[in-house]
């Protein structure tokens, strides 16, 4: 069953009188439960593609359909609901709330998506932080964490609400190889047990090794595709 469909998607950014065509007519279908990696050189359109899939931006032309709904036809409230309940984001820049601890950052995401669930919330948040190797750092704020530790908080925050779709922009960029492997194993387990769909953008060969589908993007277009059993 298809979770995501992009049809003739173009994205043009305007800088004064200059137009930059970041995506040039992308067609893509992603089925529920895929573990897909998008790779390509810097500036090829990977992050733009993820932003459109995640309803953080709208295409200049073409359609992006998620779960049967076109994001181009949604109002701000509809887009916010889609992002809040159904999509988990892992950003390169972490986007953590500075005044909140690691535990509170993850808890906040869960409360927004699921409401206050008391003891169940506490158990879920603690468990996911333990799974990403931060069980002893629950009370640390972002400025007390290394880059890799912040990335793990961001990963825990994306996964804790068990979204239908997780979008990860260079999720292992700040992690050592051991932690990268542990985090990818956690994501793969979630993919297999909950049928969560994952789409990564990456330069990391380890992420590519885990993927069941590889998409190469160059100059704003998907230039090559490989599926693995």
DAFEN-V251799 format. One record per backbone hydrogen bond with DSSP energy under -1.0 kcal/mol. NH is the residue of the N-H (numbers start at 0). CO is the residue of the C=O. If there is no record, write none. Layout:
# DAFEN-V251799
nh->NH co->CO
nh->NH co->CO
This chain:
# DAFEN-V251799
nh->2 co->29
nh->3 co->29
nh->4 co->64
nh->5 co->27
nh->6 co->62
nh->8 co->25
nh->9 co->60
nh->10 co->22
nh->12 co->19
nh->14 co->17
nh->17 co->14
nh->19 co->12
nh->21 co->10
nh->21 co->19
nh->22 co->10
nh->23 co->219
nh->24 co->8
nh->25 co->8
nh->27 co->5
nh->29 co->3
nh->31 co->0
nh->33 co->30
nh->35 co->197
nh->36 co->212
nh->37 co->199
nh->38 co->214
nh->43 co->40
nh->48 co->44
nh->49 co->45
nh->50 co->46
nh->51 co->47
nh->52 co->48
nh->53 co->49
nh->54 co->51
nh->55 co->50
nh->56 co->50
nh->59 co->9
nh->60 co->9
nh->62 co->6
nh->64 co->4
nh->65 co->68
nh->66 co->2
nh->68 co->65
nh->70 co->63
nh->72 co->69
nh->73 co->70
nh->78 co->74
nh->79 co->75
nh->80 co->76
nh->81 co->77
nh->82 co->78
nh->83 co->79
nh->84 co->80
nh->85 co->81
nh->87 co->164
nh->89 co->166
nh->93 co->90
nh->94 co->92
nh->99 co->96
nh->101 co->139
nh->102 co->137
nh->104 co->100
nh->105 co->101
nh->106 co->102
nh->107 co->103
nh->108 co->104
nh->109 co->105
nh->110 co->106
nh->111 co->107
nh->112 co->108
nh->113 co->109
nh->114 co->110
nh->119 co->116
nh->121 co->117
nh->122 co->118
nh->123 co->119
nh->124 co->120
nh->125 co->121
nh->126 co->122
nh->127 co->123
nh->128 co->124
nh->129 co->125
nh->130 co->126
nh->131 co->127
nh->132 co->129
nh->133 co->128
nh->136 co->133
nh->139 co->136
nh->143 co->140
nh->144 co->141
nh->149 co->145
nh->150 co->146
nh->151 co->147
nh->152 co->148
nh->153 co->149
nh->154 co->150
nh->155 co->151
nh->156 co->152
nh->157 co->153
nh->158 co->154
nh->159 co->155
nh->161 co->158
nh->164 co->85
nh->165 co->196
nh->166 co->87
nh->167 co->198
nh->168 co->89
nh->169 co->200
nh->172 co->169
nh->174 co->171
nh->179 co->175
nh->180 co->176
nh->181 co->177
nh->182 co->178
nh->183 co->179
nh->184 co->180
nh->185 co->181
nh->186 co->182
nh->187 co->183
nh->188 co->184
nh->189 co->185
nh->190 co->186
nh->191 co->187
nh->192 co->188
nh->193 co->189
nh->195 co->189
nh->196 co->163
nh->197 co->33
nh->198 co->165
nh->199 co->35
nh->200 co->167
nh->201 co->37
nh->207 co->203
nh->208 co->204
nh->209 co->205
nh->210 co->206
nh->211 co->34
nh->212 co->34
nh->213 co->225
nh->214 co->36
nh->215 co->223
nh->216 co->38
nh->217 co->220
nh->219 co->43
nh->220 co->217
nh->222 co->215
nh->223 co->215
nh->225 co->213
nh->227 co->211
